[in-house]
Amino acid sequence: MVSWWDETRDAGNFMNLPALDPETGLGGNGTGPDNCVTDGPFANSTLDIGPGQTLTDHFLSRKVNEINSTLGNETYVQECHDRSTYLDFWESTGFTTHGAGHSRVGGVMEDIDASPGGPSAQGGTGETTLDYIMTTYGIRPNGTVKEVMGI
């Protein structure tokens, strides 16, 4: 089971996460023109899925984007919670909290088709925040599926 990670605390300061430490985490930022991860336990790892829907051997890449990491802060979580229908909520998470999880890491995690190949995706750490946001959004006493889904 993966622990829940409160990503709102790290918004805008993602590069300093222990998870990106080369010795105790998943490895640091990518280097070179391909943003290949060259340190940590996944250094120079080759992936088969991607880019996009192709099957091509390429290095695990990472290009942290601190500006995009700010889209996971508490303000955006609240913005998602303020949506009145599930569809509006879901669209809001795609552009902010959930989308920020992929775009702040960059590289393979930013590729919607290939992102399951990234080590952080395999651990499910980013998805625990989405689970939290969805669970806390969905708390509607005596609400029907029709009311929650906005259908």
The 8 nearest C-alpha neighbors of each residue, nearest first, counted from 0:
[[1, 2, 122, 123, 3, 124, 127, 121],
 [2, 0, 3, 124, 123, 122, 127, 4],
 [3, 1, 4, 0, 124, 127, 123, 5],
 [2, 4, 127, 1, 5, 128, 124, 131],
 [3, 5, 6, 2, 128, 124, 127, 125],
 [6, 4, 7, 8, 3, 128, 9, 127],
 [5, 7, 8, 9, 4, 10, 71, 128],
 [6, 8, 72, 10, 5, 9, 73, 71],
 [9, 7, 6, 10, 5, 72, 73, 12],
 [10, 8, 12, 6, 7, 13, 11, 16],
 [9, 11, 69, 68, 7, 72, 12, 71],
 [10, 12, 69, 65, 68, 13, 9, 66],
 [13, 11, 9, 10, 14, 15, 65, 68],
 [12, 14, 15, 9, 16, 11, 10, 65],
 [13, 15, 16, 12, 19, 63, 65, 28],
 [16, 14, 13, 12, 17, 19, 20, 18],
 [17, 15, 18, 19, 13, 14, 20, 9],
 [16, 18, 20, 19, 24, 15, 23, 14],
 [19, 17, 24, 16, 20, 25, 23, 26],
 [20, 18, 27, 26, 24, 25, 17, 16],
 [19, 21, 24, 17, 26, 23, 22, 18],
 [22, 20, 26, 39, 27, 38, 24, 23],
 [23, 21, 20, 39, 24, 26, 40, 25],
 [22, 24, 20, 21, 17, 25, 18, 39],
 [25, 23, 18, 20, 19, 26, 21, 22],
 [24, 26, 19, 18, 39, 40, 21, 20],
 [27, 25, 21, 39, 19, 38, 20, 24],
 [28, 26, 19, 21, 20, 38, 29, 36],
 [27, 29, 61, 62, 36, 63, 30, 26],
 [30, 28, 34, 36, 35, 61, 62, 60],
 [31, 29, 34, 35, 36, 28, 32, 33],
 [30, 32, 34, 33, 35, 29, 36, 37],
 [31, 33, 34, 30, 35, 29, 60, 62],
 [32, 34, 35, 31, 60, 30, 29, 58],
 [35, 33, 29, 30, 60, 31, 32, 61],
 [34, 36, 60, 29, 30, 33, 58, 59],
 [35, 37, 29, 42, 60, 38, 59, 43],
 [38, 36, 42, 43, 35, 29, 30, 39],
 [39, 37, 42, 26, 21, 36, 27, 40],
 [38, 40, 26, 21, 42, 41, 22, 25],
 [39, 41, 42, 25, 26, 38, 21, 22],
 [42, 40, 44, 39, 43, 25, 26, 38],
 [43, 41, 37, 38, 36, 39, 44, 40],
 [42, 44, 37, 36, 58, 41, 45, 35],
 [45, 43, 41, 42, 59, 58, 46, 36],
 [44, 46, 58, 57, 59, 56, 43, 47],
 [45, 47, 57, 56, 48, 58, 59, 44],
 [46, 48, 56, 55, 54, 49, 57, 45],
 [49, 47, 54, 113, 46, 55, 53, 50],
 [50, 48, 51, 53, 113, 52, 54, 55],
 [49, 51, 53, 52, 113, 48, 110, 55],
 [50, 52, 49, 112, 53, 113, 110, 111],
 [51, 53, 49, 112, 50, 54, 48, 113],
 [54, 52, 49, 51, 50, 55, 48, 47],
 [53, 55, 48, 47, 49, 52, 56, 50],
 [54, 56, 47, 53, 49, 57, 48, 50],
 [55, 57, 47, 46, 45, 54, 58, 48],
 [58, 56, 45, 46, 55, 47, 59, 49],
 [59, 57, 45, 44, 35, 60, 46, 43],
 [58, 60, 44, 35, 45, 36, 46, 107],
 [61, 59, 35, 106, 34, 36, 107, 29],
 [60, 62, 106, 29, 105, 28, 34, 104],
 [63, 61, 105, 106, 29, 28, 104, 34],
 [64, 62, 104, 103, 105, 61, 65, 28],
 [63, 65, 103, 67, 66, 68, 62, 104],
 [64, 66, 68, 11, 67, 103, 63, 13],
 [67, 65, 68, 64, 69, 11, 103, 70],
 [68, 66, 103, 69, 65, 64, 70, 99],
 [67, 69, 103, 65, 10, 11, 70, 66],
 [68, 70, 10, 11, 71, 67, 66, 72],
 [71, 69, 95, 68, 99, 67, 72, 96],
 [70, 72, 96, 69, 7, 10, 99, 68],
 [71, 73, 7, 10, 74, 69, 70, 75],
 [74, 72, 76, 75, 7, 77, 71, 8],
 [75, 73, 77, 76, 72, 78, 71, 70],
 [76, 74, 78, 77, 73, 72, 71, 79],
 [75, 77, 73, 79, 78, 74, 80, 96],
 [76, 78, 80, 74, 75, 79, 81, 73],
 [77, 79, 75, 81, 76, 80, 74, 82],
 [80, 78, 76, 88, 77, 81, 91, 82],
 [81, 79, 77, 136, 78, 82, 76, 88],
 [80, 82, 78, 79, 77, 83, 88, 136],
 [83, 81, 88, 80, 79, 87, 84, 78],
 [82, 84, 81, 87, 85, 88, 149, 80],
 [85, 83, 149, 87, 86, 82, 148, 88],
 [84, 86, 148, 88, 87, 89, 149, 147],
 [85, 87, 89, 88, 84, 90, 148, 149],
 [88, 86, 90, 84, 85, 89, 82, 91],
 [89, 87, 85, 91, 82, 79, 86, 90],
 [90, 88, 86, 92, 91, 87, 85, 93],
 [91, 89, 93, 87, 88, 92, 86, 94],
 [90, 92, 88, 89, 93, 94, 79, 87],
 [93, 91, 95, 96, 97, 89, 94, 90],
 [94, 92, 98, 90, 97, 91, 95, 89],
 [93, 95, 98, 92, 91, 90, 96, 97],
 [96, 94, 70, 92, 98, 99, 93, 97],
 [95, 97, 71, 92, 99, 98, 70, 76],
 [98, 96, 92, 100, 93, 99, 95, 129],
 [97, 99, 93, 94, 100, 95, 101, 96],
 [100, 98, 102, 96, 97, 101, 95, 70],
 [101, 99, 97, 98, 103, 102, 125, 96],
 [100, 102, 109, 108, 99, 98, 103, 104],
 [101, 103, 105, 109, 99, 104, 100, 67],
 [104, 102, 64, 68, 67, 63, 105, 99],
 [105, 103, 63, 102, 101, 62, 61, 108],
 [106, 104, 62, 109, 102, 61, 63, 103],
 [105, 107, 61, 60, 62, 108, 109, 104],
 [106, 108, 110, 109, 114, 60, 113, 117],
 [109, 107, 114, 101, 110, 106, 105, 117],
 [108, 110, 105, 101, 102, 107, 106, 111],
 [111, 109, 107, 113, 108, 114, 112, 51],
 [110, 112, 114, 113, 109, 108, 51, 101],
 [113, 111, 51, 110, 114, 52, 49, 115],
 [112, 114, 49, 110, 48, 115, 111, 116],
 [113, 115, 108, 116, 107, 110, 111, 117],
 [114, 116, 120, 117, 113, 121, 108, 112],
 [117, 115, 114, 113, 118, 46, 120, 48],
 [116, 118, 120, 119, 115, 114, 108, 107],
 [119, 117, 121, 120, 122, 116, 25, 115],
 [118, 120, 122, 121, 117, 124, 123, 125],
 [121, 119, 123, 117, 122, 118, 115, 124],
 [120, 122, 118, 123, 119, 115, 117, 116],
 [123, 121, 119, 120, 124, 118, 1, 125],
 [122, 124, 120, 126, 121, 125, 119, 127],
 [125, 123, 122, 126, 127, 119, 4, 1],
 [126, 124, 127, 123, 128, 100, 120, 129],
 [125, 127, 129, 123, 128, 124, 130, 120],
 [128, 126, 130, 3, 129, 125, 124, 131],
 [129, 127, 131, 130, 126, 125, 132, 4],
 [128, 130, 126, 132, 131, 127, 133, 97],
 [131, 129, 127, 133, 128, 132, 134, 126],
 [132, 130, 128, 134, 129, 133, 135, 127],
 [131, 133, 129, 135, 134, 130, 136, 128],
 [134, 132, 136, 130, 131, 135, 137, 129],
 [135, 133, 131, 137, 136, 132, 130, 138],
 [134, 136, 132, 137, 138, 133, 131, 80],
 [137, 135, 133, 80, 134, 138, 132, 79],
 [136, 138, 134, 135, 139, 133, 147, 132],
 [139, 137, 135, 136, 140, 134, 142, 133],
 [138, 140, 142, 137, 141, 147, 136, 143],
 [141, 139, 142, 138, 143, 137, 147, 146],
 [140, 142, 139, 143, 138, 146, 144, 147],
 [143, 141, 139, 140, 146, 147, 144, 145],
 [142, 144, 146, 145, 147, 141, 148, 139],
 [145, 143, 147, 146, 148, 142, 149, 150],
 [144, 146, 150, 143, 148, 147, 149, 142],
 [147, 145, 143, 149, 144, 148, 142, 150],
 [146, 148, 144, 149, 145, 85, 143, 84],
 [149, 147, 85, 145, 150, 146, 144, 84],
 [148, 150, 84, 146, 147, 145, 85, 86],
 [149, 145, 148, 146, 147, 144, 84, 85]]
